[in-house]
Every structure is written in C-alpha cells, then in structure tokens.
Amino acid sequence: YQRRVHGVIGGGPGGYVASIKAAQLGLKTACIEKRGALGGTCLNVGCIPSKALLNISHKYEDSIKHFKDLGIEMDTPPKINFDQMMKKKGEVVSGLTKGIEGLFAKNKVEYIKAHGSFLDKNTIKCDQNEGGERIITATNIIIATGSEPAPFPGIPYDEEIFVSSTGGLALKKIPKKMIVIGAGYIGLELGSVFARLGTDVTVVEYADRVVPAMDGEIAAQFQKMLQKQGLKINLKTKVISGKVVNGQAELTIEPKAGGQQTTITADVCLIATGRKPFTDKLGAKEIGVQLDKMGRVQINEIFQSTVDNIYAIGDVVAGPMLAHKAEEEGIVCVEIIKGHDAHINYNNIPGVVYTHPEVAAVGRTEEQLKEEGIEYSKGVFPFMANSRARANVDNEGMVKVLADKKNKKNTWYSHYGTKCW
C-alpha cells in the first residue's frame, strides 16, 4: 500500500492539469492513466491530431487552389504523401505527451500507467500496464476518466470501414468516398480534412442545420461555405441501418419526417454522433458514487460526488465535453479541496469548429435569448468590410455581437471567419 494525499484517475486535460495543480499546492499526488500516454482523448485521438491534419490539409488545398491567383506558380502541382502526413501528426502528438510527462516530473506528480478502480472510498487498485498490481490510498480522489465515442444503434465500429473519430484519425489511405454521420464539430472537421484531400464527402445530419447548438444565422452562412468547399450535406435525414457490403459501407437513410428510403455507399463511414462518459470497470457505483441516466457522475457545485471525498470533472460530468472546460474544472476542483474560494462561469465557455473558415462562439445564441425573453441589441460586421481580411484574400465570415439591453455586462459573441479563435 502506498499513501497519497491526492489521487487522480485519468490523465487527460482535466486529470493531468488537476494533478499538477494539486502538486503545486503541496499535495502528494498520483495520477493513474491506462492509455500509456498522457493527454487523454484530446491530445492522443482528438483535438490535437485533428488540428494537425486540418492544418496540413488546408496548406495543401491552398497550394492547389489559390497559389496561382496570388502569383505563386509551381512547375509541377503538389501532391499528398499521406503516410508522411500521418507520421507528422504522430510526431506532434508524441512530442506533446512527452511534454506532459516532463511537467509531471518537474512538479513531482507520480505517473502510474495502469487501469485504476475503486476498492473503497480511499483505495484504488492499479492494474499496471506492464503487469502486476499496486494499491494506492488517498484522502481525496478525483475521477477524470473522460469519454469515448458513443455507439450508434445497430452499427458497430470496426475502425476500418465504420469508424469512430479515433479510427478516422488513423486511416491507412485517403478514401475515395466518405459518409459522415453527424454534422457537429468532429464530423465537420474530419469531413473537411478528407474533402480537401480529394475525398467525395457526404454528411448526414438528423437535425435541421449543421452544428445544431450554434447560432442559427452563423450556422446558415457556415453551411453555405462547407457546401461551396464540396461537402454534400443532407439535413433532416435519418439513418435507418448500416452494413458492410463488398468491402464498402452501405447506409439506408430516409427523410426525418418519413418518406422514401435510399441507399448510399462509401469506402469509409465516420460515425460522429457524440460521446459518452467513460466509467467502464471503474468500480465507482459499487462504493456509492451515483451516476445519472447518461452514465455521468453526479456532482454538487464543488465537484463533490455522492461520496464526500470523491470528486469528478471533465467529460465524465454534465456540461460540454471540451478540453478547456475539463482543465478549468481540474484547477478549480483542487483549489476547493485545498479550501480556497474558486468557481467557474459556465456561461463563458468558448467553443470552436476548426474548419476553414473557423467558427467560434461564447455565451448564448440569438435563439436562446429569444426563448428566454431577454431583450438584446445586435451588431453584425462582415469580413468583406475588413481591410486585413481583404488584404489576406480571406474575407469569408462575420462577427456577431449580442448585448443584454438591461444588463450591459452581459455580452455574447459568435464569430465565423479565418483565425477566429
């Protein structure tokens, strides 16, 4: 048995930040992570690798579509070395995960490569990746186990033809045709990557617009640009079934309101319909930690679960599944455990879709303000009227500002355009 003041299960953005913060505040801390690499979904199979591919694919598309107009000419057109592209993505990920290990060493956080599960409220069993078992006891424990791709009814992932975002980031070759189920952040980002590389991309979305949580006015402009870039977008469309036929993905779809069913096929089908909390074999329920109907750990306003010394943060609790939200929760949770006053303003969590152009927003949408009966003023400024955007020949987009007429401190932003993050 090894005694710790502070234990963290999960080494993703919430877990590793909470571990470092705890150590900096003087708590003897251990972080248990089974992946074998720190950074969680975001760094290993999410935000970071997708941004690497988005950046590379954008440079490629720029070179073949826009360089000539800018006066940049090449003797031979550029071509994609997909293996090298994926290798570079891997190098980016590897460098960052090793960087977190360095931060752990610097701040004296013990990093345990193992699957952690509760034996009781103060005891964690660590089934180590290299074999063997360790038992860690801690006064306080934070659950930061993150999330995983949610299953799609009737269509299992094989990560070759029917792929999750994880499989989509590890394809061996560029598909000729791709179907994307879900027009949210993940689906549109990865769909954009492969569309730029020459893939025929069809997006199927059950809702009536892309990124349904986005401001409607922004979403409408965003969709037009995606379609201009070559993505075929089918809204208000229901997926009935999916199967592998002759080595290809075959989907049966129909209008959401009902009607004639049609069949579409592709080399790869990316299922990007959301994520679910990861609590597999954690043993939390068995010791009294209550989960809600979606499998999320139920917490109070100070991140405390129904077991008083066990806390939870990030994707495993309610709220947007965003890395920066998890990081902030990790810091605030540890500060509260240490007796400090700290809180998070959940109305001010930004979100970004890293397509080109990007879309970013913070706070309420215009639709939400109308629904809540809040009187507001509205200002919109198009990038077409912005000198820098015109000079960069990259003037697609707009900035939208909404302000509370009664409380001038309440202001909400939506932004569609290049480098809006």
Beta strands, then each sheet from edge to edge (+ up, - down):
strand 1: 2-9
strand 2: 29-33
strand 3: 110-120
strand 4: 123-128
strand 5: 133-143
strand 6: 147-149
strand 7: 162-163
strand 8: 177-181
strand 9: 200-204
strand 10: 232-234
strand 11: 237-245
strand 12: 248-255
strand 13: 262-266
strand 14: 268-271
strand 15: 275-277
strand 16: 310-312
strand 17: 351-353
strand 18: 358-362
strand 19: 376-382
strand 20: 397-404
strand 21: 411-417
sheet 1: 16+ 5+ 1+ 2+ 3+ 4-
sheet 2: 6+ 15-
sheet 3: 7+ 14+ 8+ 9+ 10+
sheet 4: 11+ 12- 13+
sheet 5: 17+ 18- 21+ 20- 19+
end
